[in-house]
């Protein structure tokens, strides 16, 4: 995991005595979403339908799909929340993080 985070530019590594890993940027400049996406794809991407066609060669609902609209909306909501949180935010206690999430929600107009 550390190697992947280093390759993505989130960590610097130092060898030898006193070496180890440290953040390459201040924690306030690193969104939770950007770290998660080092290890996994976003919840939704437009390529989903071409990758997950079920038993068919192509999605039979590629032009009119109510499920696609649902997953796109869920993906945007999750991405928005994760974009609004930084690693520094996660250093706080749960009530403080909950407050940050409420402020973020209000600023998005939800």
N, CA, C and O atoms as a MOPAC input file, in Angstrom:
PM7 MOZYME 1SCF
protein

 N      0.81300 1    -1.18300 1     0.00000 1
 C      0.00000 1     0.00000 1     0.00000 1
 C      0.86600 1     1.26000 1     0.00000 1
 O      0.59000 1     2.22300 1    -0.71600 1
 N      1.90300 1     1.23000 1     0.80700 1
 C      2.76200 1     2.40800 1     0.88800 1
 C      3.43700 1     2.69700 1    -0.44700 1
 O      3.58500 1     3.85400 1    -0.83900 1
 N      3.84200 1     1.64500 1    -1.13900 1
 C      4.48800 1     1.83200 1    -2.43800 1
 C      3.51700 1     2.48200 1    -3.43100 1
 O      3.89500 1     3.39100 1    -4.17000 1
 N      2.28300 1     2.01900 1    -3.44300 1
 C      1.30000 1     2.60400 1    -4.36500 1
 C      1.02900 1     4.06400 1    -4.01500 1
 O      0.88200 1     4.89700 1    -4.91000 1
 N      0.96300 1     4.37900 1    -2.72900 1
 C      0.76000 1     5.77000 1    -2.31700 1
 C      1.96200 1     6.63100 1    -2.69400 1
 O      1.80900 1     7.79500 1    -3.06200 1
 N      3.15100 1     6.05700 1    -2.60000 1
 C      4.35700 1     6.78900 1    -3.01300 1
 C      4.35300 1     7.02500 1    -4.51400 1
 O      4.64900 1     8.13000 1    -4.96900 1
 N      4.02100 1     6.00500 1    -5.28000 1
 C      3.98000 1     6.13400 1    -6.73600 1
 C      2.92800 1     7.14900 1    -7.18300 1
 O      3.08200 1     7.79400 1    -8.22000 1
 N      1.86800 1     7.28500 1    -6.40200 1
 C      0.81800 1     8.24700 1    -6.73200 1
 C      1.15900 1     9.67100 1    -6.28300 1
 O      0.41700 1    10.61400 1    -6.55600 1
 N      2.29300 1     9.81100 1    -5.58900 1
 C      2.74300 1    11.14000 1    -5.18900 1
 C      2.24800 1    11.61400 1    -3.83800 1
 O      2.38500 1    12.79300 1    -3.51100 1
 N      1.67100 1    10.71500 1    -3.04200 1
 C      1.18000 1    11.10400 1    -1.72300 1
 C      2.24500 1    10.96800 1    -0.63200 1
 O      2.17700 1    11.64000 1     0.39800 1
 N      3.22300 1    10.09900 1    -0.86500 1
 C      4.25900 1     9.84700 1     0.13600 1
 C      5.64500 1    10.04900 1    -0.45900 1
 O      5.87300 1     9.84600 1    -1.65100 1
 N      6.56300 1    10.45700 1     0.41300 1
 C      7.98600 1    10.45400 1     0.10700 1
 C      8.60900 1     9.36000 1     0.95700 1
 O      8.15900 1     9.11000 1     2.07500 1
 N      9.63800 1     8.70800 1     0.44000 1
 C     10.31400 1     7.64600 1     1.16700 1
 C     11.76700 1     8.02800 1     1.38000 1
 O     12.39500 1     8.64400 1     0.51900 1
 N     12.29200 1     7.65500 1     2.53900 1
 C     13.70900 1     7.86500 1     2.84400 1
 C     14.26900 1     6.55800 1     3.40100 1
 O     13.64000 1     5.90300 1     4.23100 1
 N     15.45200 1     6.19500 1     2.93400 1
 C     16.10300 1     4.95900 1     3.39400 1
 C     17.04000 1     5.25200 1     4.55100 1
 O     17.39600 1     6.39700 1     4.83000 1
 N     17.42300 1     4.17500 1     5.20800 1
 C     18.43500 1     4.27400 1     6.24800 1
 C     17.87300 1     4.61500 1     7.61100 1
 O     16.66000 1     4.69800 1     7.80700 1
 N     18.81200 1     4.81400 1     8.57500 1
 C     18.38300 1     5.14700 1     9.93500 1
 C     17.57100 1     6.44600 1     9.94100 1
 O     17.96000 1     7.44400 1     9.33500 1
 N     16.48000 1     6.40800 1    10.61200 1
 C     15.61300 1     7.57900 1    10.64400 1
 C     14.76200 1     7.71300 1     9.39200 1
 O     14.00000 1     8.66900 1     9.25200 1
 N     14.89300 1     6.75200 1     8.47900 1
 C     14.11700 1     6.79800 1     7.24500 1
 C     12.69800 1     6.32600 1     7.46600 1
 O     12.28100 1     6.03900 1     8.58800 1
 N     11.98300 1     6.25500 1     6.39400 1
 C     10.58800 1     5.81600 1     6.45100 1
 C      9.77300 1     6.59500 1     5.44500 1
 O     10.29800 1     7.08900 1     4.44700 1
 N      8.50600 1     6.70000 1     5.71300 1
 C      7.59000 1     7.40000 1     4.82600 1
 C      7.03800 1     8.63600 1     5.51000 1
 O      6.85800 1     8.66900 1     6.72700 1
 N      6.77200 1     9.65200 1     4.69900 1
 C      6.08500 1    10.84500 1     5.19600 1
 C      5.23500 1    11.39500 1     4.05700 1
 O      5.47500 1    11.10200 1     2.88600 1
 N      4.24600 1    12.19100 1     4.41900 1
 C      3.39000 1    12.78200 1     3.39500 1
 C      4.20600 1    13.70400 1     2.50500 1
 O      5.05400 1    14.45900 1     2.98300 1
 N      3.94400 1    13.63500 1     1.21700 1
 C      4.65300 1    14.47700 1     0.25500 1
 C      4.05200 1    15.87800 1     0.18800 1
 O      4.69500 1    16.81600 1    -0.28500 1
 N      2.83100 1    16.01100 1     0.66000 1
 C      2.13100 1    17.30200 1     0.67500 1
 C      1.45900 1    17.46500 1     2.02900 1
 O      1.27100 1    16.48300 1     2.74600 1
 N      1.10000 1    18.67300 1     2.38300 1
 C      0.37500 1    18.85800 1     3.64500 1
 C     -0.95600 1    18.09600 1     3.62100 1
 O     -1.59900 1    18.01400 1     2.57400 1
 N     -1.37400 1    17.54000 1     4.75800 1
 C     -2.61200 1    16.74400 1     4.79200 1
 C     -3.84600 1    17.55000 1     4.39300 1
 O     -4.83900 1    16.97900 1     3.94100 1
 N     -3.79100 1    18.87000 1     4.55700 1
 C     -4.95000 1    19.68600 1     4.15600 1
 C     -5.07900 1    19.77400 1     2.63600 1
 O     -6.10700 1    20.21900 1     2.12600 1
 N     -4.04800 1    19.35600 1     1.91600 1
 C     -4.08300 1    19.41100 1     0.45400 1
 C     -4.34300 1    18.06600 1    -0.20200 1
 O     -4.19400 1    17.92400 1    -1.41600 1
 N     -4.73200 1    17.07000 1     0.60000 1
 C     -4.96400 1    15.73100 1     0.05500 1
 C     -6.39900 1    15.32000 1     0.35800 1
 O     -6.76100 1    15.13300 1     1.51900 1
 N     -7.21000 1    15.18100 1    -0.67600 1
 C     -8.60600 1    14.77200 1    -0.45600 1
 C     -8.68200 1    13.26800 1    -0.19800 1
 O     -7.87100 1    12.48900 1    -0.69800 1
 N     -9.66500 1    12.89300 1     0.58400 1
 C     -9.89000 1    11.47200 1     0.86800 1
 C    -10.19000 1    10.73000 1    -0.44000 1
 O     -9.74800 1     9.59700 1    -0.63100 1
 N    -10.92900 1    11.36300 1    -1.32200 1
 C    -11.25800 1    10.72500 1    -2.61200 1
 C     -9.99300 1    10.38500 1    -3.39700 1
 O     -9.89000 1     9.29300 1    -3.95500 1
 N     -9.04900 1    11.28900 1    -3.44500 1
 C     -7.84200 1    11.04100 1    -4.23400 1
 C     -7.05100 1     9.85400 1    -3.68500 1
 O     -6.44300 1     9.11000 1    -4.45600 1
 N     -7.05000 1     9.66900 1    -2.38100 1
 C     -6.34100 1     8.52800 1    -1.78700 1
 C     -7.09500 1     7.23300 1    -2.08300 1
 O     -6.48500 1     6.23500 1    -2.46600 1
 N     -8.39800 1     7.24500 1    -1.91000 1
 C     -9.19200 1     6.03600 1    -2.17500 1
 C     -9.03800 1     5.59100 1    -3.62200 1
 O     -8.94700 1     4.39600 1    -3.90300 1
 N     -9.00800 1     6.54700 1    -4.53600 1
 C     -8.93600 1     6.18900 1    -5.95200 1
 C     -7.56900 1     5.64900 1    -6.37200 1
 O     -7.42500 1     5.15900 1    -7.49200 1
 N     -6.57100 1     5.72800 1    -5.50400 1
 C     -5.29600 1     5.06000 1    -5.76900 1
 C     -5.51200 1     3.54300 1    -5.73700 1
 O     -4.84300 1     2.79900 1    -6.45300 1
 N     -6.44700 1     3.09800 1    -4.90600 1
 C     -6.65400 1     1.66900 1    -4.69800 1
 C     -7.88300 1     1.10600 1    -5.39300 1
 O     -7.99200 1    -0.10700 1    -5.56800 1
 N     -8.79900 1     1.96100 1    -5.78700 1
 C    -10.03400 1     1.46300 1    -6.38000 1
 C    -10.58800 1     2.47200 1    -7.37800 1
 O    -10.30400 1     3.66700 1    -7.29500 1
 N    -11.37500 1     1.97900 1    -8.31200 1
 C    -12.03500 1     2.85100 1    -9.28300 1
 C    -13.12400 1     3.65600 1    -8.58500 1
 O    -13.57400 1     3.28400 1    -7.50100 1
 N    -13.54400 1     4.74100 1    -9.19100 1
 C    -14.67800 1     5.46900 1    -8.63300 1
 C    -15.92200 1     4.57500 1    -8.61700 1
 O    -15.98000 1     3.58100 1    -9.34000 1
 N    -16.90000 1     4.92100 1    -7.80800 1
 C    -18.13300 1     4.14000 1    -7.74800 1
 C    -18.78400 1     4.05300 1    -9.12100 1
 O    -19.31200 1     3.00800 1    -9.50200 1
 N    -18.74500 1     5.14200 1    -9.85100 1
 C    -19.35600 1     5.15900 1   -11.18300 1
 C    -18.39800 1     5.77000 1   -12.18700 1
 O    -17.74400 1     6.77300 1   -11.90500 1
 N    -18.32000 1     5.16500 1   -13.35000 1
 C    -17.64100 1     5.78500 1   -14.48500 1
 C    -18.44500 1     5.44600 1   -15.73200 1
 O    -19.15700 1     4.44200 1   -15.75900 1
 N    -18.33900 1     6.26100 1   -16.74300 1
 C    -19.11400 1     6.04000 1   -17.96000 1
 C    -18.72600 1     4.75200 1   -18.68200 1
 O    -19.46600 1     4.28400 1   -19.54700 1
 N    -17.58900 1     4.18200 1   -18.34300 1
 C    -17.17800 1     2.93300 1   -18.98900 1
 C    -17.79700 1     1.70700 1   -18.31300 1
 O    -17.59300 1     0.58300 1   -18.77200 1
 N    -18.54300 1     1.90800 1   -17.24000 1
 C    -19.11600 1     0.78300 1   -16.49500 1
 C    -19.94700 1    -0.13800 1   -17.38400 1
 O    -19.79500 1    -1.35900 1   -17.33100 1
 N    -20.82100 1     0.44000 1   -18.19700 1
 C    -21.73600 1    -0.37000 1   -19.01100 1
 C    -20.99400 1    -1.23400 1   -20.03200 1
 O    -21.44100 1    -2.33500 1   -20.35400 1
 N    -19.87600 1    -0.74500 1   -20.53500 1
 C    -19.12900 1    -1.55700 1   -21.50000 1
 C    -18.32200 1    -2.65500 1   -20.80700 1
 O    -17.95600 1    -3.64900 1   -21.43300 1
 N    -18.04600 1    -2.47500 1   -19.51900 1
 C    -17.28300 1    -3.48300 1   -18.77600 1
 C    -18.17400 1    -4.53700 1   -18.13200 1
 O    -17.73500 1    -5.66200 1   -17.89300 1
 N    -19.42000 1    -4.17800 1   -17.85100 1
 C    -20.32800 1    -5.08100 1   -17.12900 1
 C    -21.60800 1    -5.26700 1   -17.94500 1
 O    -22.63300 1    -4.64300 1   -17.66800 1
 N    -21.53200 1    -6.10800 1   -18.92300 1
 C    -22.65900 1    -6.30200 1   -19.83700 1
 C    -23.49000 1    -7.52600 1   -19.48600 1
 O    -24.46100 1    -7.83500 1   -20.17700 1
 N    -23.12000 1    -8.22500 1   -18.42000 1
 C    -23.83500 1    -9.45800 1   -18.10000 1
 C    -23.48600 1   -10.53200 1   -19.10300 1
 O    -22.31900 1   -10.71400 1   -19.45000 1
 N    -24.48400 1   -11.23500 1   -19.56300 1
 C    -24.26200 1   -12.34500 1   -20.49900 1
 C    -24.22300 1   -11.89800 1   -21.95200 1
 O    -23.98200 1   -12.70800 1   -22.84700 1
 N    -24.45500 1   -10.63400 1   -22.18500 1
 C    -24.49900 1   -10.09900 1   -23.54900 1
 C    -23.14200 1    -9.51300 1   -23.93100 1
 O    -22.33200 1    -9.19400 1   -23.06100 1
 N    -22.90000 1    -9.37400 1   -25.22400 1
 C    -21.67600 1    -8.72400 1   -25.69900 1
 C    -21.71600 1    -7.22500 1   -25.45400 1
 O    -20.67800 1    -6.59900 1   -25.23800 1
 N    -22.91000 1    -6.64800 1   -25.48500 1
 C    -23.09500 1    -5.21900 1   -25.24400 1
 C    -24.33400 1    -5.05100 1   -24.37800 1
 O    -25.24300 1    -5.88000 1   -24.41800 1
 N    -24.36900 1    -4.01300 1   -23.62200 1
 C    -25.50500 1    -3.73600 1   -22.74900 1
 C    -26.74700 1    -3.47400 1   -23.59800 1
 O    -26.71900 1    -2.63700 1   -24.50100 1
 N    -27.82600 1    -4.18100 1   -23.31200 1
 C    -29.05600 1    -4.01600 1   -24.08200 1
 C    -29.79500 1    -2.73500 1   -23.70400 1
 O    -30.74700 1    -2.35000 1   -24.38400 1
 N    -29.37800 1    -2.08100 1   -22.64700 1
 C    -30.00000 1    -0.84400 1   -22.17300 1
 C    -29.06200 1     0.34800 1   -22.32200 1
 O    -29.16500 1     1.31300 1   -21.56600 1
 N    -28.16800 1     0.29200 1   -23.26800 1
 C    -27.12500 1     1.32000 1   -23.36700 1
 C    -27.65900 1     2.71100 1   -23.68200 1
 O    -26.93800 1     3.68900 1   -23.48100 1
 N    -28.89400 1     2.84200 1   -24.16600 1
 C    -29.41700 1     4.16500 1   -24.50200 1
 C    -30.51400 1     4.64300 1   -23.56200 1
 O    -30.83500 1     5.83100 1   -23.55400 1
 N    -31.09900 1     3.74600 1   -22.76800 1
 C    -32.17800 1     4.14100 1   -21.87400 1
 C    -32.13800 1     3.23500 1   -20.64600 1
 O    -32.76100 1     2.17400 1   -20.62800 1
 N    -31.40000 1     3.66400 1   -19.62000 1
 C    -31.19900 1     2.80500 1   -18.46300 1
 C    -31.45300 1     3.58400 1   -17.17700 1
 O    -30.70700 1     4.50600 1   -16.84500 1
 N    -32.49100 1     3.21700 1   -16.46600 1
 C    -32.80100 1     3.89200 1   -15.20800 1
 C    -31.76400 1     3.57700 1   -14.13400 1
 O    -31.49800 1     4.41500 1   -13.27200 1
 N    -31.18600 1     2.40400 1   -14.17200 1
 C    -30.17900 1     2.02100 1   -13.17400 1
 C    -28.91700 1     2.84900 1   -13.35500 1
 O    -28.28800 1     3.23400 1   -12.37000 1
 N    -28.53500 1     3.12900 1   -14.59200 1
 C    -27.35000 1     3.94700 1   -14.84800 1
 C    -27.52900 1     5.33500 1   -14.22700 1
 O    -26.59600 1     5.87200 1   -13.63000 1
 N    -28.70500 1     5.90700 1   -14.36500 1
 C    -28.96800 1     7.22300 1   -13.77300 1
 C    -28.82800 1     7.17200 1   -12.24900 1
 O    -28.28900 1     8.09500 1   -11.63900 1
 N    -29.31500 1     6.09500 1   -11.64400 1
 C    -29.20300 1     5.92800 1   -10.19500 1
 C    -27.74100 1     5.85100 1    -9.76600 1
 O    -27.32100 1     6.58200 1    -8.87000 1
 N    -26.95800 1     4.96600 1   -10.40200 1
 C    -25.55900 1     4.79500 1   -10.00800 1
 C    -24.72400 1     6.03800 1   -10.29200 1
 O    -23.80700 1     6.35700 1    -9.53600 1
 N    -25.03500 1     6.73600 1   -11.37000 1
 C    -24.32800 1     7.98700 1   -11.66600 1
 C    -24.56900 1     9.00000 1   -10.54200 1
 O    -23.64000 1     9.66700 1   -10.08800 1
 N    -25.81500 1     9.10500 1   -10.10400 1
 C    -26.15900 1    10.03700 1    -9.03000 1
 C    -25.49500 1     9.64600 1    -7.70900 1
 O    -24.98400 1    10.50600 1    -6.99100 1
 N    -25.50400 1     8.36400 1    -7.39300 1
 C    -24.84500 1     7.88400 1    -6.16700 1
 C    -23.34600 1     8.16700 1    -6.24000 1
 O    -22.75500 1     8.63600 1    -5.26700 1
 N    -22.73700 1     7.88700 1    -7.37200 1
 C    -21.30300 1     8.13600 1    -7.54500 1
 C    -20.94800 1     9.59900 1    -7.37200 1
 O    -19.94600 1     9.93100 1    -6.73900 1
 N    -21.77600 1    10.48400 1    -7.93800 1
 C    -21.52000 1    11.91800 1    -7.79200 1
 C    -21.65300 1    12.36500 1    -6.34300 1
 O    -20.86900 1    13.18900 1    -5.87300 1
 N    -22.64200 1    11.82700 1    -5.63100 1
 C    -22.84400 1    12.19900 1    -4.22500 1
 C    -21.66300 1    11.73900 1    -3.36300 1
 O    -21.15300 1    12.50300 1    -2.54200 1
 N    -21.23800 1    10.50400 1    -3.55100 1
 C    -20.10900 1     9.97900 1    -2.76700 1
 C    -18.83400 1    10.74400 1    -3.10400 1
 O    -18.07700 1    11.11100 1    -2.20500 1
 N    -18.59300 1    10.98500 1    -4.37800 1
 C    -17.40300 1    11.73200 1    -4.78500 1
 C    -17.39400 1    13.12600 1    -4.18200 1
 O    -16.34700 1    13.61300 1    -3.75500 1
 N    -18.53500 1    13.76100 1    -4.14500 1
 C    -18.63200 1    15.10500 1    -3.58800 1
 C    -18.27000 1    15.11200 1    -2.10300 1
 O    -17.54300 1    15.99300 1    -1.64500 1
 N    -18.77100 1    14.14200 1    -1.36100 1
 C    -18.45400 1    14.05800 1     0.07600 1
 C    -16.96600 1    13.79200 1     0.26900 1
 O    -16.32000 1    14.45300 1     1.08300 1
 N    -16.41600 1    12.82900 1    -0.47000 1
 C    -15.00700 1    12.47500 1    -0.31600 1
 C    -14.08200 1    13.59000 1    -0.78600 1
 O    -12.99800 1    13.76700 1    -0.22900 1
 N    -14.49200 1    14.34500 1    -1.80200 1
 C    -13.71100 1    15.50300 1    -2.24800 1
 C    -13.67900 1    16.59700 1    -1.19300 1
 O    -12.71100 1    17.35000 1    -1.09100 1
 N    -14.75500 1    16.67700 1    -0.40400 1
 C    -14.86300 1    17.72700 1     0.60300 1
 C    -14.11700 1    17.43600 1     1.88700 1
 O    -14.05600 1    18.29500 1     2.76700 1
 N    -13.55000 1    16.25500 1     2.02000 1
 C    -12.78600 1    15.88600 1     3.21100 1
 C    -11.32000 1    15.70100 1     2.85400 1
 O    -10.98400 1    15.14000 1     1.81100 1
 N    -10.45800 1    16.18100 1     3.73400 1
 C     -9.01800 1    16.00400 1     3.54400 1
 C     -8.47400 1    15.06600 1     4.61000 1
 O     -9.16500 1    14.73800 1     5.57500 1
 N     -7.23400 1    14.63900 1     4.42900 1
 C     -6.60600 1    13.81400 1     5.46200 1
 C     -6.53100 1    14.56600 1     6.79100 1
 O     -6.66500 1    13.97000 1     7.85900 1
 N     -6.31800 1    15.87200 1     6.71400 1
 C     -6.27500 1    16.66700 1     7.94800 1
 C     -7.61700 1    16.61400 1     8.67600 1
 O     -7.65100 1    16.53800 1     9.90400 1
 N     -8.71000 1    16.65500 1     7.93600 1
 C    -10.03600 1    16.58100 1     8.55400 1
 C    -10.21200 1    15.29800 1     9.34700 1
 O    -10.87700 1    15.29300 1    10.38300 1
 N     -9.61900 1    14.20900 1     8.86800 1
 C     -9.77500 1    12.91400 1     9.53100 1
 C     -8.96700 1    12.79100 1    10.81400 1
 O     -9.06800 1    11.78300 1    11.51400 1
 N     -8.16000 1    13.81200 1    11.13100 1
 C     -7.42100 1    13.82200 1    12.38800 1
 C     -8.31400 1    14.24900 1    13.56100 1
 O     -7.94200 1    14.09400 1    14.72400 1
 N     -9.49300 1    14.78500 1    13.23700 1
 C    -10.41600 1    15.25300 1    14.27200 1
 C    -11.23400 1    14.09500 1    14.83300 1
 O    -11.26200 1    13.00200 1    14.26700 1
 N    -11.89600 1    14.35600 1    15.95200 1
 C    -12.79600 1    13.37000 1    16.54500 1
 C    -14.08900 1    13.30300 1    15.74100 1
 O    -14.40700 1    14.21600 1    14.97900 1
 N    -14.82000 1    12.22700 1    15.91600 1
 C    -16.03100 1    11.97300 1    15.13200 1
 C    -17.02100 1    13.13900 1    15.12900 1
 O    -17.50100 1    13.49500 1    14.05200 1
 N    -17.35500 1    13.75300 1    16.25900 1
 C    -18.31500 1    14.86200 1    16.20400 1
 C    -17.83400 1    16.02900 1    15.33100 1
 O    -18.63700 1    16.68400 1    14.66600 1
 N    -16.53000 1    16.28300 1    15.33800 1
 C    -15.98900 1    17.36000 1    14.51300 1
 C    -16.07700 1    17.01200 1    13.02800 1
 O    -16.40600 1    17.86700 1    12.20500 1
 N    -15.78400 1    15.76200 1    12.68900 1
 C    -15.88100 1    15.33600 1    11.29100 1
 C    -17.34300 1    15.39500 1    10.85400 1
 O    -17.64200 1    15.81800 1     9.73700 1
 N    -18.25200 1    14.97100 1    11.73400 1
 C    -19.67700 1    15.05200 1    11.40600 1
 C    -20.07700 1    16.49900 1    11.13900 1
 O    -20.85600 1    16.77000 1    10.22400 1
 N    -19.54900 1    17.42800 1    11.93000 1
 C    -19.81800 1    18.84100 1    11.69800 1
 C    -19.27400 1    19.31500 1    10.36300 1
 O    -19.93200 1    20.08300 1     9.66200 1
 N    -18.08200 1    18.86600 1    10.00300 1
 C    -17.51000 1    19.22200 1     8.70600 1
 C    -18.37500 1    18.69500 1     7.56500 1
 O    -18.56400 1    19.37000 1     6.55300 1
 N    -18.89400 1    17.49300 1     7.73800 1
 C    -19.74600 1    16.92400 1     6.70700 1
 C    -21.04900 1    17.71500 1     6.57000 1
 O    -21.55600 1    17.89000 1     5.46200 1
 N    -21.58100 1    18.18600 1     7.67700 1
 C    -22.80700 1    18.99300 1     7.63300 1
 C    -22.55000 1    20.32300 1     6.94000 1
 O    -23.36200 1    20.77600 1     6.13300 1
 N    -21.41700 1    20.94700 1     7.25600 1
 C    -21.06200 1    22.23000 1     6.61700 1
 C    -20.90500 1    22.01300 1     5.11600 1
 O    -21.38600 1    22.81100 1     4.31200 1
 N    -20.22300 1    20.92100 1     4.74100 1
 C    -20.01200 1    20.61400 1     3.33100 1
 C    -21.36200 1    20.38400 1     2.63100 1
 O    -21.56900 1    20.83800 1     1.50500 1
 N    -22.25500 1    19.69100 1     3.29500 1
 C    -23.56800 1    19.41200 1     2.72900 1
 C    -24.34700 1    20.71100 1     2.51100 1
 O    -25.00000 1    20.87900 1     1.48100 1
 N    -24.28000 1    21.62000 1     3.47100 1
 C    -24.99400 1    22.88700 1     3.34500 1
 C    -24.40200 1    23.73700 1     2.21600 1
 O    -25.14000 1    24.40900 1     1.49600 1
 N    -23.08300 1    23.70900 1     2.06100 1
 C    -22.45800 1    24.52800 1     1.01300 1
 C    -22.78000 1    24.00900 1    -0.38500 1
 O    -22.72500 1    24.76200 1    -1.35800 1
 N    -23.12200 1    22.70500 1    -0.48700 1
 C    -23.51600 1    22.14200 1    -1.77800 1
 C    -24.99900 1    22.38300 1    -2.04500 1
 O    -25.49100 1    22.10100 1    -3.13800 1
 N    -25.71500 1    22.90700 1    -1.03800 1
 C    -27.13500 1    23.20300 1    -1.23300 1
 C    -28.03800 1    22.01300 1    -1.10800 1
 O    -29.14300 1    22.02000 1    -1.64900 1
 N    -27.59700 1    20.97600 1    -0.40200 1
 C    -28.44200 1    19.77800 1    -0.20300 1
 C    -29.16700 1    19.85500 1     1.10300 1
 O    -29.92200 1    18.94400 1     1.44400 1

